[in-house]
């Protein structure tokens, strides 16, 4: 992200030690999370998110939301990571199917 900004002539967020705000994106119409690009290649500064570059909702649901919801719901009898993934619109087969407190 910083290298792209530097190449574009931007001055903020390009020096060593600076914090660079970014969001993980996918190109609109591509299969999100399956685009084959590494995470660094899918990171964009907030100013770059426009047109066909959109936040990767599947990434954020799977990597940020699902783990927290799973931990919060773990003590609830009968819940499972797969069931919660399904509720979030994710592929439940990618998550442990173990139910809590069987």
Sine and cosine of phi, psi and omega as CSV:
sin_phi,cos_phi,sin_psi,cos_psi,sin_omega,cos_omega
0.00,0.00,-0.75,0.66,-0.02,-1.00
-0.90,0.45,-0.63,0.77,0.01,-1.00
-0.90,0.43,-0.65,0.76,0.04,-1.00
-0.89,0.45,-0.67,0.74,0.00,-1.00
-0.91,0.43,-0.66,0.75,0.00,-1.00
-0.90,0.44,-0.69,0.73,0.02,-1.00
-0.89,0.46,-0.54,0.84,0.00,-1.00
-0.99,0.13,0.01,1.00,0.04,-1.00
1.00,0.06,0.17,0.99,0.03,-1.00
-0.96,0.27,0.52,-0.85,-0.04,-1.00
-0.95,-0.30,-0.45,0.89,-0.02,-1.00
-1.00,0.02,0.65,-0.76,0.03,-1.00
0.97,0.23,0.39,0.92,-0.01,-1.00
-0.87,-0.49,-0.25,0.97,-0.03,-1.00
-1.00,0.09,0.44,-0.90,0.04,-1.00
-0.85,0.52,0.71,-0.70,0.03,-1.00
1.00,0.02,-0.16,0.99,0.03,-1.00
-0.98,0.18,0.52,-0.85,0.07,-1.00
-1.00,0.05,0.74,-0.67,-0.01,-1.00
-0.91,-0.42,0.91,-0.41,0.07,-1.00
-0.94,0.33,0.65,-0.76,-0.01,-1.00
-0.50,-0.87,0.27,-0.96,0.07,-1.00
-0.67,-0.74,0.61,-0.79,0.03,-1.00
-0.99,0.15,0.79,-0.61,-0.11,-0.99
-0.81,-0.59,0.22,-0.98,0.14,-0.99
-0.69,-0.72,0.46,-0.89,0.09,-1.00
-0.97,0.24,0.68,-0.73,-0.02,-1.00
-0.85,0.53,0.74,-0.67,-0.01,-1.00
0.99,-0.11,-0.33,0.94,0.07,-1.00
-0.99,0.13,0.45,-0.89,0.09,-1.00
-0.92,0.38,0.90,-0.45,-0.02,-1.00
-0.90,0.43,0.55,-0.83,-0.02,-1.00
0.90,0.44,-0.12,0.99,-0.02,-1.00
-0.88,-0.48,0.33,0.94,-0.08,-1.00
-0.96,0.27,-0.13,0.99,0.04,-1.00
0.99,0.14,-0.09,1.00,0.02,-1.00
-1.00,0.05,0.49,-0.87,0.10,-0.99
-0.95,0.30,0.24,-0.97,-0.06,-1.00
-0.89,0.46,-0.61,0.79,0.00,-1.00
-0.91,0.42,-0.54,0.84,0.02,-1.00
-0.96,0.28,-0.30,0.95,-0.02,-1.00
-0.97,-0.23,0.10,1.00,0.02,-1.00
-1.00,0.02,0.77,-0.64,-0.01,-1.00
-0.74,-0.67,0.57,-0.82,0.13,-0.99
-0.93,0.37,0.45,-0.89,-0.04,-1.00
-0.85,0.53,-0.52,0.85,0.02,-1.00
-0.94,0.34,-0.32,0.95,-0.03,-1.00
-1.00,0.00,-0.16,0.99,-0.06,-1.00
-0.99,0.12,0.99,-0.13,0.01,-1.00
-0.31,-0.95,0.26,-0.97,0.02,-1.00
0.90,0.44,-0.82,-0.57,-0.06,-1.00
-1.00,0.01,0.03,1.00,0.08,-1.00
-1.00,-0.07,0.92,-0.40,-0.06,-1.00
-0.79,-0.61,0.47,-0.88,0.06,-1.00
-0.82,0.57,0.65,-0.76,-0.02,-1.00
-1.00,0.10,1.00,-0.04,-0.06,-1.00
-0.88,0.47,-0.61,0.79,0.00,-1.00
-0.89,0.45,-0.63,0.77,0.04,-1.00
-0.87,0.49,-0.76,0.65,-0.05,-1.00
-0.92,0.39,-0.61,0.79,0.06,-1.00
-0.90,0.44,-0.71,0.71,-0.07,-1.00
-0.97,0.25,-0.60,0.80,-0.13,-0.99
-0.99,-0.15,-0.43,0.91,-0.07,-1.00
-0.92,-0.39,-0.69,0.72,-0.09,-1.00
-1.00,0.08,-0.79,0.62,-0.09,-1.00
-0.84,0.54,-0.72,0.69,-0.01,-1.00
-0.86,0.50,-0.63,0.77,0.00,-1.00
-0.94,0.35,-0.73,0.69,0.01,-1.00
-0.88,0.48,-0.64,0.77,0.01,-1.00
-0.88,0.47,-0.69,0.72,0.02,-1.00
-0.91,0.42,-0.66,0.75,0.01,-1.00
-0.91,0.40,-0.58,0.82,-0.06,-1.00
-1.00,-0.02,-0.11,0.99,-0.03,-1.00
-0.80,0.60,-0.66,0.75,0.00,-1.00
-0.95,0.30,-0.18,0.98,-0.03,-1.00
-0.99,0.16,0.87,-0.49,-0.04,-1.00
-0.87,0.50,0.72,-0.69,0.08,-1.00
1.00,0.01,-0.05,1.00,0.04,-1.00
-1.00,0.00,0.42,-0.91,0.05,-1.00
-0.61,-0.80,0.36,-0.93,0.03,-1.00
-0.88,0.48,-0.63,0.78,0.03,-1.00
-0.91,0.42,-0.67,0.74,0.02,-1.00
-0.90,0.44,-0.69,0.73,0.02,-1.00
-0.91,0.41,-0.63,0.78,0.05,-1.00
-0.87,0.49,-0.69,0.72,0.02,-1.00
-0.87,0.49,-0.66,0.75,0.03,-1.00
-0.90,0.44,-0.49,0.87,0.02,-1.00
-1.00,0.05,0.00,1.00,0.00,-1.00
0.99,0.12,0.30,0.95,0.02,-1.00
-0.99,-0.12,0.27,-0.96,0.04,-1.00
-0.96,0.28,0.94,-0.34,-0.06,-1.00
-0.90,0.43,-0.37,0.93,-0.01,-1.00
-0.94,0.34,-0.29,0.96,0.01,-1.00
-0.99,0.13,-0.09,1.00,-0.05,-1.00
-0.86,-0.52,0.42,-0.91,-0.01,-1.00
-0.84,0.53,0.73,-0.68,-0.04,-1.00
-1.00,-0.02,0.11,0.99,-0.03,-1.00
-0.93,0.37,0.79,-0.61,0.05,-1.00
-1.00,0.09,0.51,-0.86,0.01,-1.00
-1.00,0.10,0.60,-0.80,0.05,-1.00
0.81,0.59,0.76,0.65,0.02,-1.00
-0.90,0.43,0.00,0.00,0.00,0.00
